[in-house]
């Protein structure tokens, strides 16, 4: 038997999961090869279209912090 925790789904070695303070509880492991339950939350496809982004950008004084990844030209054209 391996001294490392092995993933029950794929068989790869799992890594320890630390809490916010860098401590390990002795039981929390995560597999880097299998999708985690939080992967879907991180890659949520709720992005703004350019027209909505342009309205928000313009209402905030055309501040670059509200460009949502669009260029200034794209936002101007959408207005």
Long-range contacts (C-beta under 8 A, 24 or more apart in sequence): 5-29, 7-31, 7-33, 7-34, 9-34, 10-34, 50-74, 50-75, 50-78, 51-78, 53-78, 54-78, 54-79, 55-79
